[in-house]
Amino acid sequence: MSDPLGLIGAAQRIGPIEAGKAGGGGPVDPNAPAFKDLLVKNLEQANKLQQDATRAVEDLLTGKRADLEGVLTATAKADTAFKMIQAVRNQVVKAYEDIQQMRV
């Protein structure tokens, strides 16, 4: 199965957290993209997949397109991308809520 949003490769570039280091974080690669950049790029890709799926369905309904398999593939890709973005969002919200609950 392919990774339409590129999140699997991004997870491998993030280094492990070093124990006992103030501020957390492992060695930082200066050439690695920031989390925000990855998130925006993946949101744009998910949006493009959704637009492609919508266009494919419209083309099928108007008769401009005859391949049902291509339409189903486009909608499945858009659905998978949306679910991956939603999962990332849920994890970010959960992390934010966990941070809010921390005692200082």
N, CA, C and O atoms as CSV, one atom per row, in Angstrom:
chain,resi,resn,atom,element,x,y,z
A,1,MET,N,N,0.846,-1.181,0.000
A,1,MET,CA,C,0.000,0.000,0.000
A,1,MET,C,C,0.887,1.238,0.000
A,1,MET,O,O,1.861,1.317,0.749
A,2,SER,N,N,0.551,2.175,-0.823
A,2,SER,CA,C,1.350,3.386,-0.910
A,2,SER,C,C,0.936,4.381,0.166
A,2,SER,O,O,-0.123,4.245,0.779
A,3,ASP,N,N,1.763,5.358,0.381
A,3,ASP,CA,C,1.516,6.406,1.373
A,3,ASP,C,C,1.218,7.691,0.611
A,3,ASP,O,O,2.151,8.417,0.266
A,4,PRO,N,N,-0.074,8.005,0.330
A,4,PRO,CA,C,-0.390,9.145,-0.526
A,4,PRO,C,C,0.000,10.484,0.071
A,4,PRO,O,O,0.149,11.461,-0.662
A,5,LEU,N,N,0.169,10.553,1.383
A,5,LEU,CA,C,0.496,11.834,1.999
A,5,LEU,C,C,1.955,11.972,2.374
A,5,LEU,O,O,2.385,13.057,2.764
A,6,GLY,N,N,2.731,10.904,2.267
A,6,GLY,CA,C,4.144,10.980,2.597
A,6,GLY,C,C,4.429,11.034,4.079
A,6,GLY,O,O,5.511,11.465,4.477
A,7,LEU,N,N,3.496,10.611,4.908
A,7,LEU,CA,C,3.688,10.690,6.354
A,7,LEU,C,C,4.630,9.612,6.878
A,7,LEU,O,O,5.313,9.820,7.881
A,8,ILE,N,N,4.673,8.459,6.205
A,8,ILE,CA,C,5.525,7.381,6.689
A,8,ILE,C,C,6.997,7.767,6.565
A,8,ILE,O,O,7.771,7.547,7.497
A,9,GLY,N,N,7.386,8.326,5.450
A,9,GLY,CA,C,8.769,8.763,5.274
A,9,GLY,C,C,9.139,9.882,6.217
A,9,GLY,O,O,10.279,9.958,6.675
A,10,ALA,N,N,8.178,10.765,6.519
A,10,ALA,CA,C,8.443,11.874,7.435
A,10,ALA,C,C,8.695,11.368,8.843
A,10,ALA,O,O,9.520,11.925,9.567
A,11,ALA,N,N,7.995,10.321,9.234
A,11,ALA,CA,C,8.174,9.774,10.582
A,11,ALA,C,C,9.571,9.184,10.751
A,11,ALA,O,O,10.111,9.187,11.858
A,12,GLN,N,N,10.151,8.690,9.694
A,12,GLN,CA,C,11.488,8.110,9.777
A,12,GLN,C,C,12.564,9.184,9.886
A,12,GLN,O,O,13.660,8.904,10.372
A,13,ARG,N,N,12.275,10.405,9.446
A,13,ARG,CA,C,13.274,11.473,9.521
A,13,ARG,C,C,13.331,12.113,10.904
A,13,ARG,O,O,14.296,12.803,11.232
A,14,ILE,N,N,12.306,11.888,11.708
A,14,ILE,CA,C,12.270,12.482,13.036
A,14,ILE,C,C,13.081,11.609,13.971
A,14,ILE,O,O,12.794,10.421,14.125
A,15,GLY,N,N,14.085,12.187,14.592
A,15,GLY,CA,C,14.970,11.427,15.465
A,15,GLY,C,C,14.323,11.099,16.789
A,15,GLY,O,O,13.337,11.731,17.169
A,16,PRO,N,N,14.859,10.118,17.504
A,16,PRO,CA,C,14.308,9.763,18.803
A,16,PRO,C,C,14.617,10.837,19.838
A,16,PRO,O,O,15.575,11.597,19.698
A,17,ILE,N,N,13.795,10.888,20.874
A,17,ILE,CA,C,14.003,11.844,21.955
A,17,ILE,C,C,15.125,11.324,22.840
A,17,ILE,O,O,15.103,10.175,23.280
A,18,GLU,N,N,16.094,12.173,23.091
A,18,GLU,CA,C,17.211,11.772,23.939
A,18,GLU,C,C,16.819,11.928,25.394
A,18,GLU,O,O,16.299,12.970,25.794
A,19,ALA,N,N,17.067,10.894,26.192
A,19,ALA,CA,C,16.699,10.908,27.605
A,19,ALA,C,C,17.564,11.910,28.355
A,19,ALA,O,O,18.767,12.014,28.119
A,20,GLY,N,N,16.936,12.636,29.253
A,20,GLY,CA,C,17.655,13.557,30.120
A,20,GLY,C,C,18.025,14.877,29.474
A,20,GLY,O,O,18.681,15.701,30.111
A,21,LYS,N,N,17.645,15.099,28.284
A,21,LYS,CA,C,17.998,16.343,27.609
A,21,LYS,C,C,16.871,17.356,27.794
A,21,LYS,O,O,15.722,17.074,27.454
A,22,ALA,N,N,17.183,18.499,28.315
A,22,ALA,CA,C,16.169,19.532,28.538
A,22,ALA,C,C,15.615,19.980,27.202
A,22,ALA,O,O,16.368,20.238,26.263
A,23,GLY,N,N,14.306,20.071,27.118
A,23,GLY,CA,C,13.682,20.504,25.873
A,23,GLY,C,C,13.405,19.355,24.938
A,23,GLY,O,O,12.764,19.553,23.906
A,24,GLY,N,N,13.867,18.149,25.261
A,24,GLY,CA,C,13.598,16.985,24.426
A,24,GLY,C,C,14.250,17.099,23.069
A,24,GLY,O,O,15.080,17.977,22.835
A,25,GLY,N,N,13.875,16.224,22.197
A,25,GLY,CA,C,14.359,16.260,20.825
A,25,GLY,C,C,15.731,15.653,20.669
A,25,GLY,O,O,16.597,15.814,21.529
A,26,GLY,N,N,15.918,14.975,19.602
A,26,GLY,CA,C,17.191,14.353,19.291
A,26,GLY,C,C,17.991,15.248,18.386
A,26,GLY,O,O,17.751,16.453,18.318
A,27,PRO,N,N,18.937,14.666,17.694
A,27,PRO,CA,C,19.724,15.461,16.756
A,27,PRO,C,C,18.817,16.003,15.652
A,27,PRO,O,O,17.995,15.278,15.090
A,28,VAL,N,N,18.978,17.258,15.364
A,28,VAL,CA,C,18.118,17.913,14.391
A,28,VAL,C,C,18.871,18.083,13.088
A,28,VAL,O,O,19.978,18.622,13.061
A,29,ASP,N,N,18.263,17.618,12.010
A,29,ASP,CA,C,18.835,17.791,10.683
A,29,ASP,C,C,18.417,19.169,10.178
A,29,ASP,O,O,17.222,19.426,10.033
A,30,PRO,N,N,19.365,20.056,9.907
A,30,PRO,CA,C,18.995,21.411,9.472
A,30,PRO,C,C,18.286,21.425,8.120
A,30,PRO,O,O,17.604,22.397,7.796
A,31,ASN,N,N,18.434,20.365,7.328
A,31,ASN,CA,C,17.789,20.311,6.016
A,31,ASN,C,C,16.406,19.683,6.064
A,31,ASN,O,O,15.685,19.695,5.067
A,32,ALA,N,N,16.026,19.130,7.220
A,32,ALA,CA,C,14.718,18.487,7.344
A,32,ALA,C,C,13.629,19.552,7.363
A,32,ALA,O,O,13.805,20.617,7.955
A,33,PRO,N,N,12.494,19.261,6.709
A,33,PRO,CA,C,11.406,20.242,6.711
A,33,PRO,C,C,10.753,20.332,8.086
A,33,PRO,O,O,10.772,19.369,8.852
A,34,ALA,N,N,10.187,21.471,8.389
A,34,ALA,CA,C,9.504,21.669,9.657
A,34,ALA,C,C,8.166,20.935,9.640
A,34,ALA,O,O,7.625,20.635,8.576
A,35,PHE,N,N,7.638,20.651,10.828
A,35,PHE,CA,C,6.354,19.957,10.939
A,35,PHE,C,C,5.259,20.740,10.225
A,35,PHE,O,O,4.417,20.157,9.541
A,36,LYS,N,N,5.271,22.043,10.383
A,36,LYS,CA,C,4.259,22.893,9.740
A,36,LYS,C,C,4.304,22.730,8.227
A,36,LYS,O,O,3.264,22.611,7.579
A,37,ASP,N,N,5.517,22.724,7.661
A,37,ASP,CA,C,5.656,22.585,6.217
A,37,ASP,C,C,5.131,21.240,5.731
A,37,ASP,O,O,4.462,21.158,4.700
A,38,LEU,N,N,5.441,20.177,6.489
A,38,LEU,CA,C,4.935,18.850,6.131
A,38,LEU,C,C,3.415,18.805,6.211
A,38,LEU,O,O,2.753,18.229,5.347
A,39,LEU,N,N,2.873,19.416,7.251
A,39,LEU,CA,C,1.430,19.409,7.429
A,39,LEU,C,C,0.730,20.167,6.304
A,39,LEU,O,O,-0.255,19.683,5.747
A,40,VAL,N,N,1.233,21.342,5.973
A,40,VAL,CA,C,0.624,22.143,4.903
A,40,VAL,C,C,0.731,21.413,3.571
A,40,VAL,O,O,-0.223,21.397,2.793
A,41,LYS,N,N,1.875,20.814,3.305
A,41,LYS,CA,C,2.064,20.072,2.053
A,41,LYS,C,C,1.081,18.905,1.967
A,41,LYS,O,O,0.488,18.665,0.916
A,42,ASN,N,N,0.911,18.185,3.067
A,42,ASN,CA,C,-0.002,17.050,3.070
A,42,ASN,C,C,-1.455,17.482,2.976
A,42,ASN,O,O,-2.266,16.790,2.360
A,43,LEU,N,N,-1.796,18.616,3.577
A,43,LEU,CA,C,-3.151,19.155,3.425
A,43,LEU,C,C,-3.433,19.525,1.972
A,43,LEU,O,O,-4.522,19.270,1.458
A,44,GLU,N,N,-2.450,20.123,1.320
A,44,GLU,CA,C,-2.612,20.481,-0.086
A,44,GLU,C,C,-2.771,19.238,-0.955
A,44,GLU,O,O,-3.582,19.224,-1.881
A,45,GLN,N,N,-1.993,18.187,-0.655
A,45,GLN,CA,C,-2.112,16.947,-1.417
A,45,GLN,C,C,-3.472,16.296,-1.200
A,45,GLN,O,O,-4.079,15.800,-2.149
A,46,ALA,N,N,-3.955,16.295,0.037
A,46,ALA,CA,C,-5.265,15.714,0.321
A,46,ALA,C,C,-6.363,16.511,-0.379
A,46,ALA,O,O,-7.322,15.933,-0.891
A,47,ASN,N,N,-6.226,17.830,-0.403
A,47,ASN,CA,C,-7.196,18.670,-1.098
A,47,ASN,C,C,-7.189,18.379,-2.592
A,47,ASN,O,O,-8.247,18.306,-3.217
A,48,LYS,N,N,-6.001,18.214,-3.166
A,48,LYS,CA,C,-5.902,17.908,-4.596
A,48,LYS,C,C,-6.544,16.559,-4.908
A,48,LYS,O,O,-7.245,16.425,-5.911
A,49,LEU,N,N,-6.310,15.560,-4.057
A,49,LEU,CA,C,-6.929,14.252,-4.266
A,49,LEU,C,C,-8.453,14.348,-4.177
A,49,LEU,O,O,-9.162,13.687,-4.936
A,50,GLN,N,N,-8.955,15.167,-3.255
A,50,GLN,CA,C,-10.395,15.344,-3.131
A,50,GLN,C,C,-10.967,16.021,-4.373
A,50,GLN,O,O,-12.029,15.634,-4.861
A,51,GLN,N,N,-10.265,17.026,-4.880
A,51,GLN,CA,C,-10.726,17.704,-6.098
A,51,GLN,C,C,-10.707,16.754,-7.291
A,51,GLN,O,O,-11.621,16.765,-8.115
A,52,ASP,N,N,-9.648,15.924,-7.379
A,52,ASP,CA,C,-9.571,14.949,-8.472
A,52,ASP,C,C,-10.712,13.947,-8.391
A,52,ASP,O,O,-11.292,13.581,-9.414
A,53,ALA,N,N,-11.039,13.500,-7.183
A,53,ALA,CA,C,-12.136,12.543,-7.014
A,53,ALA,C,C,-13.470,13.175,-7.388
A,53,ALA,O,O,-14.299,12.542,-8.042
A,54,THR,N,N,-13.676,14.415,-6.977
A,54,THR,CA,C,-14.920,15.117,-7.318
A,54,THR,C,C,-15.041,15.287,-8.828
A,54,THR,O,O,-16.106,15.069,-9.406
A,55,ARG,N,N,-13.938,15.678,-9.458
A,55,ARG,CA,C,-13.931,15.850,-10.916
A,55,ARG,C,C,-14.197,14.521,-11.613
A,55,ARG,O,O,-14.918,14.480,-12.611
A,56,ALA,N,N,-13.621,13.428,-11.098
A,56,ALA,CA,C,-13.818,12.114,-11.705
A,56,ALA,C,C,-15.285,11.682,-11.609
A,56,ALA,O,O,-15.836,11.143,-12.569
A,57,VAL,N,N,-15.914,11.914,-10.462
A,57,VAL,CA,C,-17.330,11.558,-10.296
A,57,VAL,C,C,-18.194,12.398,-11.233
A,57,VAL,O,O,-19.101,11.877,-11.882
A,58,GLU,N,N,-17.910,13.704,-11.301
A,58,GLU,CA,C,-18.681,14.572,-12.197
A,58,GLU,C,C,-18.520,14.146,-13.650
A,58,GLU,O,O,-19.491,14.136,-14.406
A,59,ASP,N,N,-17.298,13.794,-14.044
A,59,ASP,CA,C,-17.058,13.345,-15.417
A,59,ASP,C,C,-17.782,12.033,-15.707
A,59,ASP,O,O,-18.282,11.832,-16.814
A,60,LEU,N,N,-17.840,11.149,-14.728
A,60,LEU,CA,C,-18.555,9.889,-14.905
A,60,LEU,C,C,-20.050,10.145,-15.080
A,60,LEU,O,O,-20.691,9.531,-15.933
A,61,LEU,N,N,-20.601,11.049,-14.277
A,61,LEU,CA,C,-22.031,11.330,-14.345
A,61,LEU,C,C,-22.426,12.060,-15.631
A,61,LEU,O,O,-23.532,11.875,-16.137
A,62,THR,N,N,-21.528,12.883,-16.153
A,62,THR,CA,C,-21.839,13.619,-17.380
A,62,THR,C,C,-21.480,12.845,-18.643
A,62,THR,O,O,-21.784,13.293,-19.749
A,63,GLY,N,N,-20.845,11.704,-18.492
A,63,GLY,CA,C,-20.514,10.880,-19.648
A,63,GLY,C,C,-19.163,11.181,-20.265
A,63,GLY,O,O,-18.824,10.595,-21.292
A,64,LYS,N,N,-18.383,12.072,-19.679
A,64,LYS,CA,C,-17.054,12.393,-20.201
A,64,LYS,C,C,-16.048,11.293,-19.886
A,64,LYS,O,O,-14.964,11.234,-20.466
A,65,ARG,N,N,-16.431,10.429,-18.959
A,65,ARG,CA,C,-15.521,9.382,-18.505
A,65,ARG,C,C,-16.313,8.088,-18.415
A,65,ARG,O,O,-17.482,8.096,-18.028
A,66,ALA,N,N,-15.676,6.970,-18.772
A,66,ALA,CA,C,-16.379,5.694,-18.762
A,66,ALA,C,C,-15.762,4.673,-17.808
A,66,ALA,O,O,-16.367,3.631,-17.555
A,67,ASP,N,N,-14.578,4.950,-17.276
A,67,ASP,CA,C,-13.909,3.959,-16.424
A,67,ASP,C,C,-14.336,4.095,-14.957
A,67,ASP,O,O,-13.882,4.992,-14.247
A,68,LEU,N,N,-15.196,3.210,-14.527
A,68,LEU,CA,C,-15.686,3.221,-13.151
A,68,LEU,C,C,-14.562,2.895,-12.169
A,68,LEU,O,O,-14.535,3.415,-11.054
A,69,GLU,N,N,-13.638,2.035,-12.585
A,69,GLU,CA,C,-12.523,1.659,-11.705
A,69,GLU,C,C,-11.648,2.861,-11.360
A,69,GLU,O,O,-11.203,3.007,-10.221
A,70,GLY,N,N,-11.405,3.718,-12.346
A,70,GLY,CA,C,-10.609,4.916,-12.108
A,70,GLY,C,C,-11.295,5.867,-11.137
A,70,GLY,O,O,-10.641,6.495,-10.303
A,71,VAL,N,N,-12.607,5.968,-11.250
A,71,VAL,CA,C,-13.370,6.832,-10.349
A,71,VAL,C,C,-13.324,6.270,-8.937
A,71,VAL,O,O,-13.115,7.010,-7.976
A,72,LEU,N,N,-13.518,4.960,-8.809
A,72,LEU,CA,C,-13.455,4.329,-7.487
A,72,LEU,C,C,-12.069,4.465,-6.869
A,72,LEU,O,O,-11.944,4.690,-5.665
A,73,THR,N,N,-11.046,4.332,-7.676
A,73,THR,CA,C,-9.673,4.493,-7.176
A,73,THR,C,C,-9.438,5.928,-6.697
A,73,THR,O,O,-8.848,6.143,-5.638
A,74,ALA,N,N,-9.893,6.891,-7.465
A,74,ALA,CA,C,-9.722,8.300,-7.084
A,74,ALA,C,C,-10.456,8.613,-5.784
A,74,ALA,O,O,-9.923,9.314,-4.925
A,75,THR,N,N,-11.676,8.096,-5.635
A,75,THR,CA,C,-12.419,8.363,-4.406
A,75,THR,C,C,-11.805,7.631,-3.216
A,75,THR,O,O,-11.818,8.148,-2.099
A,76,ALA,N,N,-11.269,6.438,-3.444
A,76,ALA,CA,C,-10.618,5.700,-2.352
A,76,ALA,C,C,-9.348,6.416,-1.896
A,76,ALA,O,O,-9.069,6.484,-0.699
A,77,LYS,N,N,-8.580,6.948,-2.841
A,77,LYS,CA,C,-7.375,7.710,-2.483
A,77,LYS,C,C,-7.736,8.951,-1.685
A,77,LYS,O,O,-7.081,9.266,-0.691
A,78,ALA,N,N,-8.776,9.659,-2.114
A,78,ALA,CA,C,-9.203,10.869,-1.408
A,78,ALA,C,C,-9.689,10.523,-0.007
A,78,ALA,O,O,-9.408,11.253,0.943
A,79,ASP,N,N,-10.414,9.419,0.131
A,79,ASP,CA,C,-10.908,8.997,1.433
A,79,ASP,C,C,-9.761,8.627,2.363
A,79,ASP,O,O,-9.759,9.000,3.537
A,80,THR,N,N,-8.788,7.896,1.837
A,80,THR,CA,C,-7.626,7.508,2.645
A,80,THR,C,C,-6.833,8.731,3.084
A,80,THR,O,O,-6.405,8.817,4.235
A,81,ALA,N,N,-6.637,9.668,2.176
A,81,ALA,CA,C,-5.896,10.884,2.515
A,81,ALA,C,C,-6.626,11.671,3.591
A,81,ALA,O,O,-6.002,12.184,4.520
A,82,PHE,N,N,-7.955,11.769,3.470
A,82,PHE,CA,C,-8.736,12.492,4.474
A,82,PHE,C,C,-8.631,11.808,5.832
A,82,PHE,O,O,-8.474,12.477,6.853
A,83,LYS,N,N,-8.715,10.491,5.851
A,83,LYS,CA,C,-8.619,9.754,7.114
A,83,LYS,C,C,-7.247,9.919,7.757
A,83,LYS,O,O,-7.143,10.002,8.981
A,84,MET,N,N,-6.194,9.967,6.944
A,84,MET,CA,C,-4.849,10.163,7.491
A,84,MET,C,C,-4.704,11.565,8.082
A,84,MET,O,O,-4.137,11.728,9.162
A,85,ILE,N,N,-5.212,12.571,7.382
A,85,ILE,CA,C,-5.165,13.946,7.906
A,85,ILE,C,C,-5.986,14.047,9.187
A,85,ILE,O,O,-5.578,14.710,10.140
A,86,GLN,N,N,-7.129,13.395,9.208
A,86,GLN,CA,C,-7.972,13.413,10.399
A,86,GLN,C,C,-7.275,12.729,11.580
A,86,GLN,O,O,-7.390,13.185,12.718
A,87,ALA,N,N,-6.556,11.637,11.311
A,87,ALA,CA,C,-5.823,10.952,12.376
A,87,ALA,C,C,-4.706,11.831,12.929
A,87,ALA,O,O,-4.479,11.858,14.138
A,88,VAL,N,N,-4.012,12.544,12.055
A,88,VAL,CA,C,-2.960,13.466,12.513
A,88,VAL,C,C,-3.580,14.567,13.364
A,88,VAL,O,O,-3.052,14.916,14.420
A,89,ARG,N,N,-4.699,15.110,12.901
A,89,ARG,CA,C,-5.392,16.146,13.664
A,89,ARG,C,C,-5.789,15.643,15.046
A,89,ARG,O,O,-5.599,16.341,16.042
A,90,ASN,N,N,-6.336,14.445,15.110
A,90,ASN,CA,C,-6.746,13.884,16.395
A,90,ASN,C,C,-5.564,13.705,17.337
A,90,ASN,O,O,-5.687,13.950,18.537
A,91,GLN,N,N,-4.422,13.282,16.809
A,91,GLN,CA,C,-3.230,13.113,17.640
A,91,GLN,C,C,-2.698,14.454,18.137
A,91,GLN,O,O,-2.253,14.560,19.280
A,92,VAL,N,N,-2.741,15.470,17.290
A,92,VAL,CA,C,-2.280,16.800,17.698
A,92,VAL,C,C,-3.193,17.354,18.789
A,92,VAL,O,O,-2.715,17.922,19.771
A,93,VAL,N,N,-4.497,17.193,18.620
A,93,VAL,CA,C,-5.443,17.668,19.633
A,93,VAL,C,C,-5.234,16.915,20.941
A,93,VAL,O,O,-5.263,17.519,22.013
A,94,LYS,N,N,-5.026,15.614,20.864
A,94,LYS,CA,C,-4.786,14.818,22.072
A,94,LYS,C,C,-3.504,15.266,22.774
A,94,LYS,O,O,-3.475,15.384,23.999
A,95,ALA,N,N,-2.458,15.511,22.008
A,95,ALA,CA,C,-1.201,15.983,22.602
A,95,ALA,C,C,-1.396,17.346,23.259
A,95,ALA,O,O,-0.866,17.592,24.342
A,96,TYR,N,N,-2.148,18.226,22.617
A,96,TYR,CA,C,-2.427,19.547,23.186
A,96,TYR,C,C,-3.197,19.417,24.495
A,96,TYR,O,O,-2.888,20.097,25.473
A,97,GLU,N,N,-4.198,18.542,24.511
A,97,GLU,CA,C,-4.972,18.332,25.732
A,97,GLU,C,C,-4.108,17.734,26.841
A,97,GLU,O,O,-4.256,18.095,28.009
A,98,ASP,N,N,-3.204,16.817,26.475
A,98,ASP,CA,C,-2.285,16.246,27.475
A,98,ASP,C,C,-1.384,17.319,28.065
A,98,ASP,O,O,-1.128,17.330,29.269
A,99,ILE,N,N,-0.909,18.210,27.224
A,99,ILE,CA,C,-0.049,19.301,27.695
A,99,ILE,C,C,-0.834,20.233,28.620
A,99,ILE,O,O,-0.290,20.712,29.616
A,100,GLN,N,N,-2.090,20.494,28.306
A,100,GLN,CA,C,-2.918,21.334,29.157
A,100,GLN,C,C,-3.104,20.733,30.548
A,100,GLN,O,O,-3.223,21.459,31.534
A,101,GLN,N,N,-3.128,19.413,30.620
A,101,GLN,CA,C,-3.360,18.741,31.900
A,101,GLN,C,C,-2.107,18.648,32.762
A,101,GLN,O,O,-2.196,18.281,33.933
A,102,MET,N,N,-0.946,18.971,32.211
A,102,MET,CA,C,0.301,18.865,32.969
A,102,MET,C,C,0.353,19.907,34.082
A,102,MET,O,O,-0.044,21.058,33.904
A,103,ARG,N,N,0.843,19.478,35.206
A,103,ARG,CA,C,1.042,20.387,36.340
A,103,ARG,C,C,2.437,21.004,36.227
A,103,ARG,O,O,3.406,20.321,35.892
A,104,VAL,N,N,2.520,22.275,36.506
A,104,VAL,CA,C,3.812,22.966,36.421
A,104,VAL,C,C,4.379,23.166,37.806
A,104,VAL,O,O,5.464,23.730,37.953
